[in-house]
Amino acid sequence: MRAVIQRVTKAKVEIDNKLFSEIEHGLMILVGFELADNQDDINWLSNKINQLRIFNDNNGIMNISISEISNAEILVVSQFTLHAKIKKGNRPSYINAAKPEISIPLYNNFIETLKNITQKPVKTGIFGADMQITLTNNGPVTIIIDTKNKE
């Protein structure tokens, strides 16, 4: 499981030129799944996201996690292209990305687990849809986490 986590002041997903979901202050998370991913990866990543101290305290130091911010929201969008392999040639290969029959249940479990752990609203895009994402990265702060690199 690979995730790109961005601290945002706002983010939105549009599908067919219509607003689908939107958040103000919080995290925009792009997430992709591999064949070997499972609930252990989901639990580990959800806990790691919940505990990341990437929001500023009163002194302007990144020392606060999303769980400590009362009005924070989360927007999660599936993105299989996070598993692109570009070692050979110029066309990315997605051989390691999980197919929809595997990744859709993982995506849905990730959303529910993240909601339960963070106790925050989690908004989404639509799995597999052609989405336009607009965001204002705050900081900028962008963290990339791969559950295969836990140690």
C-alpha positions in Angstrom: 0.0 0.0 0.0 1.4 3.4 -1.0 0.0 6.7 0.1 0.7 10.3 -0.7 -0.5 12.5 2.2 -0.8 16.2 1.8 -1.7 18.8 4.4 -4.2 21.0 2.8 -6.3 24.1 3.4 -8.8 22.9 0.9 -9.2 20.1 -1.6 -12.0 18.9 -3.9 -12.9 16.2 -6.4 -14.9 16.9 -9.5 -16.4 14.2 -11.7 -17.9 15.2 -15.1 -17.4 18.9 -14.2 -19.6 18.5 -11.1 -18.3 18.8 -7.5 -18.3 15.4 -5.9 -16.6 16.0 -2.5 -14.7 18.8 -0.8 -12.9 19.5 2.4 -11.4 22.6 4.0 -8.7 22.0 6.6 -7.1 18.6 6.8 -5.5 15.8 4.7 -5.7 14.9 1.1 -4.6 11.3 0.7 -3.9 9.5 -2.6 -3.8 5.7 -2.0 -2.8 2.8 -4.2 -2.9 -0.9 -3.5 -0.7 -3.9 -4.5 -1.6 -7.5 -4.8 0.0 -8.4 -1.4 -1.8 -5.7 0.6 -4.1 -6.7 3.3 -5.9 -5.5 6.5 -2.6 -5.4 8.4 -1.3 -2.8 5.9 -4.6 -0.8 6.2 -4.4 -0.8 10.0 -0.7 0.1 10.1 -1.2 3.0 7.6 -4.3 4.3 9.2 -2.6 4.4 12.6 0.5 6.1 11.1 -1.7 8.8 9.4 -3.6 9.4 12.6 -0.4 9.9 14.6 1.6 11.9 12.0 2.5 15.2 13.7 2.4 17.4 10.6 0.1 20.3 11.7 1.6 23.4 13.4 1.3 24.1 17.1 1.0 27.6 18.5 4.7 28.1 17.9 4.5 27.2 14.2 6.2 23.8 14.8 4.8 20.7 13.2 3.8 19.0 16.4 0.1 18.2 16.2 -1.6 15.2 14.6 -4.9 15.3 12.8 -6.6 13.6 15.7 -5.9 16.7 17.8 -7.6 19.1 15.4 -11.3 19.4 16.0 -12.4 20.7 12.6 -10.0 18.6 10.4 -11.3 16.5 7.5 -9.8 13.9 5.2 -10.2 13.3 1.5 -9.1 9.9 0.2 -8.8 9.2 -3.5 -7.7 5.9 -5.0 -4.7 6.1 -7.4 -3.3 2.9 -8.9 -0.6 5.0 -10.7 1.3 5.3 -7.4 2.6 1.8 -8.2 3.9 2.7 -11.7 7.2 1.0 -12.6 9.3 3.0 -14.9 12.6 1.1 -14.9 12.4 0.0 -18.5 11.2 2.3 -21.3 9.0 5.4 -21.0 5.6 3.9 -20.6 4.8 3.1 -17.0 3.9 -0.5 -16.1 1.3 -1.1 -13.5 1.9 -4.8 -13.1 2.2 -4.6 -9.3 -1.0 -2.6 -8.9 -3.9 -4.6 -7.6 -6.8 -5.2 -10.0 -10.2 -3.7 -9.0 -11.6 -6.9 -7.6 -8.8 -6.8 -5.0 -8.3 -3.0 -4.6 -11.9 -1.9 -4.3 -12.5 -3.9 -1.0 -9.1 -2.7 0.3 -10.0 0.9 -0.6 -13.4 0.6 1.2 -11.8 -1.0 4.2 -9.1 1.7 4.3 -11.8 4.4 4.3 -13.7 2.8 7.2 -10.6 2.0 9.2 -9.4 5.6 8.8 -12.8 6.9 9.9 -12.8 4.7 13.0 -9.2 5.5 14.0 -9.2 9.2 13.3 -12.8 9.9 14.3 -12.8 12.4 11.5 -15.1 12.8 8.4 -13.5 11.0 5.5 -14.7 12.0 2.0 -13.8 10.2 -1.2 -13.7 10.2 -4.9 -15.2 7.4 -6.9 -13.0 4.4 -7.5 -11.9 4.1 -11.1 -13.6 7.4 -12.2 -11.9 10.1 -14.2 -11.6 12.7 -11.5 -10.2 16.2 -11.4 -8.6 17.0 -8.1 -7.8 20.5 -7.0 -6.0 21.3 -3.7 -4.1 23.9 -1.9 -1.2 22.3 -0.2 -0.5 23.9 3.2 3.2 24.4 3.8 3.7 22.6 1.5 3.7 19.4 3.4 3.7 16.1 1.5 4.5 12.8 3.0 4.9 9.5 1.0 4.4 6.3 2.9 4.7 2.7 1.7 3.6 -0.1 4.0 6.3 -2.3 2.5 8.9 -0.1 4.1 7.6 -0.2 7.8 11.0 -0.9 9.3 
